Amino acid sequence: MTKVAVLGAGINGLSCAVKIKEKYPYVDVVIIANDFTPNTTGDGSGGLWYPYLCGSTPQQLLSKWGGETYKYLHKLWLKGGYDVSLMPMLELYRHERELSVDEWASSVFGYRILDKRQLDYLSGLYSVKYVAGRTFTTLVVYPPTILSEMYRRFKQANGITIQSNIDSLRDVKLSDYNVVINCMGLGSRDAVPDHKVIPIRGQISRIQAPWINHTVVDEETGNYIIPNVYNCVLGGTHQQNNYNRDIDDVDTDFVLNGCMELMPGIKHAKLITHWVGLRPGRDKIRLESEERDGKFYIHNYGHGGSGLTLFWGCASDVLEIFDSYMNRFKQKEKSKL
């Protein structure tokens, strides 16, 4: 009998587990993780659909994975009740640059490079001189809601969860499983081991600002403003190889002052909290299979700041790889007969 262990209960681990368990209800699927929602890194993230910090991952893959995830989130928005917001997104630059059209542009609504007239208008709106930029309609999720929904679907399909730490892919706790799906994010650095995986520290703040209804990313400073259904996320840092999980006062000042420069009205908003998370960075996302020590492994990690941008598309590729494994497994069983 096939037994599957999914390592990690972030959005990638949950979505892979859901897709496999819903298609193969007779297969034992177990999620093993140290933390579950609402205590994962993803729970505290900005929740923005936007390919970000993906290294040199090929554009065609970002388009494929991101496009499928965009469609999925749009369906949730149309259904309602999942805390998904549809809104304009502005990516802005303070210095001249030639912007090319991203390959994923065809997957989103309203993508276009901004012209001078639009940039002049935005410069007046944000009190900053912008000379280049693009816009499209994005989707913003409230991460705890979508993680809870994935968790609910998995449990409804009779999936099993185990709270435990996995330090290595050779951990004795995995001895009973034929298939191991590695969605451990930063944990893959030691567990695989894969030293291409690095932490990218992100510090954000959350405020109450219900008048903000669009996302702004200043690509020059790194500041961003992302409203969701409950609050507004202000960011942010992307510090490579920084393991500090404590709030840094210098970073707090950078986040708050940088965002107030864009929207001075933020100074009147109520501050809710500050938060730090370590994104799982890598030179490019790793999504592939390998066989070692008699086990079949599927790796799905290194998503940087794009876990909630790519998760549903990546889970489809994991399912496709698992389908191939199951077909080979069936062929072997038949040949024995």
C-alpha positions in Angstrom: 0.0 0.0 0.0 1.2 3.5 -0.8 1.8 5.7 2.2 2.6 9.4 1.6 4.2 11.8 4.1 4.0 15.5 3.3 6.6 17.5 5.1 5.5 21.0 6.0 2.1 22.6 6.7 2.5 25.9 5.0 0.4 26.7 1.9 2.5 24.5 -0.3 2.4 21.4 1.9 -1.3 21.8 2.5 -2.2 22.3 -1.1 -0.1 19.3 -2.2 -1.7 17.1 0.5 -5.2 18.3 -0.5 -4.7 17.5 -4.2 -3.3 14.1 -3.6 -5.8 13.0 -0.9 -8.8 14.2 -2.8 -7.8 12.4 -6.0 -6.6 9.2 -4.2 -8.9 8.8 -1.2 -7.7 5.3 -0.6 -4.0 6.4 -0.2 -2.8 7.2 3.3 -1.6 10.8 3.3 -0.1 12.3 6.4 1.2 15.9 7.0 4.1 16.0 9.4 5.0 19.5 10.5 6.4 21.4 13.5 3.8 24.2 13.1 0.3 24.3 11.7 -1.9 27.3 10.9 -2.2 29.9 12.5 1.5 29.5 13.5 3.2 29.1 10.2 5.3 31.7 8.4 2.7 32.0 5.7 0.0 33.0 8.2 1.9 36.2 8.9 2.8 37.1 5.3 1.3 39.8 3.1 -0.9 37.5 1.1 -0.3 39.3 -2.2 -0.4 37.6 -5.6 2.8 38.8 -7.1 5.8 36.8 -8.3 8.5 38.0 -5.9 12.0 36.8 -4.8 11.9 33.7 -7.0 15.6 33.9 -8.1 16.2 32.7 -11.6 13.1 30.5 -11.8 12.1 30.4 -15.5 9.4 32.9 -16.5 7.5 30.2 -18.2 7.1 28.3 -14.9 6.2 31.4 -13.0 3.5 32.0 -15.7 2.3 28.4 -15.5 2.2 28.1 -11.7 1.2 31.7 -11.0 -1.5 31.6 -13.7 -3.2 28.6 -12.3 -3.1 30.0 -8.8 -4.5 33.3 -10.0 -7.4 31.5 -11.5 -8.0 29.5 -8.4 -8.0 32.6 -6.2 -10.3 34.4 -8.6 -12.8 31.5 -8.3 -12.6 31.9 -4.5 -13.2 35.6 -4.8 -16.2 35.0 -7.1 -17.7 32.5 -4.6 -17.1 34.8 -1.6 -16.5 34.0 2.0 -12.8 33.2 1.7 -11.4 36.6 2.5 -9.9 37.2 -1.0 -9.8 40.7 -2.3 -9.5 41.8 -5.9 -7.7 45.2 -6.4 -5.4 47.3 -8.5 -1.7 46.7 -8.0 1.0 49.3 -8.8 4.7 48.5 -9.2 6.6 51.8 -9.3 10.1 53.0 -10.0 11.9 56.3 -9.1 14.6 56.0 -11.8 14.3 55.5 -15.5 14.3 51.9 -16.8 13.0 50.0 -19.7 10.2 47.7 -18.6 9.5 44.5 -20.5 6.1 42.7 -20.4 6.3 39.8 -18.0 5.4 36.4 -19.4 2.8 36.0 -16.7 1.1 39.2 -17.9 -1.4 37.2 -20.0 -2.6 35.4 -16.8 -3.8 38.5 -15.0 -6.4 41.1 -15.6 -5.6 44.6 -16.8 -1.8 44.3 -17.2 -0.1 47.3 -18.8 3.0 49.4 -18.6 2.3 52.9 -17.3 2.7 55.9 -19.6 4.0 59.4 -18.6 0.5 60.8 -18.0 -0.4 58.0 -15.6 3.0 58.3 -13.9 2.6 62.0 -13.4 -0.8 61.5 -11.8 0.6 58.8 -9.5 3.6 61.0 -8.6 1.2 63.7 -7.4 -1.0 61.2 -5.6 1.9 59.6 -3.6 4.2 62.7 -3.2 7.0 60.8 -4.8 8.3 61.3 -8.4 7.9 58.1 -10.3 9.2 57.7 -13.8 8.4 54.0 -14.6 6.0 51.4 -13.6 3.3 48.8 -14.4 -0.1 47.9 -13.1 -2.5 45.0 -13.1 -5.4 43.6 -11.1 -4.1 41.4 -8.3 -5.6 39.2 -5.7 -4.9 39.6 -2.0 -5.7 36.8 0.5 -5.9 36.9 4.2 -3.4 34.0 4.8 -4.9 32.5 7.9 -8.2 32.1 6.1 -6.9 30.2 3.1 -4.6 28.1 5.2 -7.5 27.2 7.4 -9.6 26.3 4.3 -6.9 24.0 3.0 -6.5 22.4 6.4 -10.3 21.9 6.5 -10.3 20.3 3.1 -7.5 17.9 4.0 -9.2 16.8 7.2 -12.5 16.4 5.5 -10.8 14.0 3.1 -9.7 12.0 6.1 -6.1 13.2 5.9 -4.0 12.8 9.0 -1.8 15.4 10.7 1.2 14.8 13.0 2.9 17.6 14.9 6.6 16.7 14.9 9.9 18.1 13.8 11.7 16.5 10.9 15.5 17.2 10.9 16.4 15.0 8.0 14.9 13.2 5.1 16.4 10.1 6.6 14.5 10.6 9.9 13.3 7.3 11.4 9.8 8.8 11.5 9.6 8.5 7.7 10.6 4.8 7.6 7.0 3.6 6.9 6.4 5.9 4.0 6.9 5.0 0.3 6.6 8.6 -0.9 7.8 11.8 0.8 6.8 15.2 -0.4 9.2 17.8 0.8 7.5 21.2 1.3 9.6 22.3 4.2 10.7 25.6 2.9 13.6 26.9 4.9 13.8 23.6 6.7 15.0 22.0 3.5 18.4 23.7 4.0 19.2 21.2 6.7 16.8 18.3 6.1 17.7 17.6 2.4 20.4 19.1 2.9 20.3 21.9 0.4 22.5 24.9 1.2 21.2 26.8 -1.8 18.2 27.5 0.5 18.7 30.7 2.5 16.5 32.8 4.8 15.2 36.1 3.4 14.1 38.0 6.4 10.9 40.0 6.1 9.6 42.5 8.7 6.2 44.1 8.3 3.7 46.1 10.2 -0.1 45.9 10.3 -2.4 48.9 10.6 -6.1 49.7 10.5 -6.6 51.8 7.3 -9.9 50.9 5.7 -9.6 53.8 3.2 -6.7 52.1 1.4 -8.1 49.9 -1.5 -5.2 49.2 -3.8 -1.7 47.7 -3.5 1.5 49.8 -4.1 5.0 48.5 -4.3 7.9 50.9 -4.5 10.6 48.8 -6.2 13.4 51.3 -5.4 13.0 51.4 -1.6 11.3 48.0 -1.1 8.4 49.6 0.7 4.9 48.2 0.0 1.3 48.7 1.1 -1.1 45.8 0.8 -4.6 46.1 2.2 -6.7 43.0 2.9 -10.2 42.4 4.3 -9.1 42.8 7.9 -6.2 45.2 8.0 -3.4 46.7 5.9 0.2 45.3 5.6 3.1 47.7 5.5 6.5 46.5 4.4 9.1 45.5 4.2 12.5 44.1 4.3 14.1 41.3 2.2 17.4 40.7 4.0 19.2 37.6 2.7 21.0 35.2 5.1 19.4 37.0 8.1 18.0 34.6 10.7 16.9 37.3 13.2 13.2 36.6 14.1 13.1 39.6 16.5 11.5 43.0 15.7 14.2 45.4 14.8 13.6 49.1 15.6 15.6 50.3 12.6 13.5 48.2 10.3 10.3 49.3 12.0 11.3 52.9 11.3 12.1 52.0 7.6 8.7 50.4 7.1 6.6 53.0 8.8 8.4 56.1 7.5 8.8 54.7 4.0 5.1 53.9 3.7 4.2 57.3 5.2 6.2 58.9 2.5 4.0 57.2 -0.1 0.7 57.8 1.8 1.1 60.5 4.5 -2.4 59.7 5.8 -1.0 56.4 7.2 0.3 58.5 10.2 -3.4 58.7 11.4 -3.9 54.9 11.2 -4.0 52.7 14.2 -1.0 50.4 14.6 -1.9 46.8 15.2 1.3 44.9 15.3 4.8 44.2 13.9 5.8 40.8 12.6 9.0 39.0 11.3 9.1 35.9 9.1 11.9 34.1 7.2 11.1 33.5 3.6 12.6 30.3 2.0 14.9 31.8 -0.7 16.8 29.8 -3.3 18.5 30.5 -6.6 15.4 29.0 -8.2 12.4 27.1 -7.0 13.0 23.3 -6.8 10.1 21.2 -8.0 11.3 17.8 -9.1 11.4 14.1 -8.0 14.2 11.8 -7.0 14.6 8.3 -5.7 17.0 7.5 -3.0 17.3 4.9 -0.3 14.3 3.1 -1.7 11.9 6.0 -1.3 10.3 8.3 -3.9 10.8 12.0 -3.0 9.0 15.0 -4.6 10.6 18.3 -3.7 8.6 21.5 -3.8 10.4 24.4 -2.0 12.4 27.6 -2.4 9.4 29.8 -3.3 10.9 33.0 -1.8 8.2 35.6 -1.3 5.8 33.8 -3.8 4.3 30.9 -1.8 0.8 32.3 -2.0 1.4 33.3 -5.7 2.4 29.9 -7.0 1.0 27.3 -4.6 -1.9 25.9 -6.5 0.0 25.6 -9.8 3.0 24.0 -8.0 0.7 21.5 -6.3 -0.7 20.5 -9.7 2.8 19.7 -10.9 3.4 17.7 -7.7 0.2 15.8 -8.3 1.3 15.1 -11.9 4.6 13.6 -10.7 2.7 11.6 -8.1 0.3 10.3 -10.9 3.3 9.0 -12.8 4.6 7.3 -9.7 1.2 5.6 -9.1 1.0 4.5 -12.7 4.5 2.9 -12.4 3.5 1.3 -9.1 0.4 -0.2 -10.6 2.4 -1.6 -13.6 4.8 -3.2 -11.1 2.0 -4.8 -9.2 0.5 -6.2 -12.5 3.8 -7.6 -13.6 4.0 -9.6 -10.3 0.7 -11.2 -11.2 
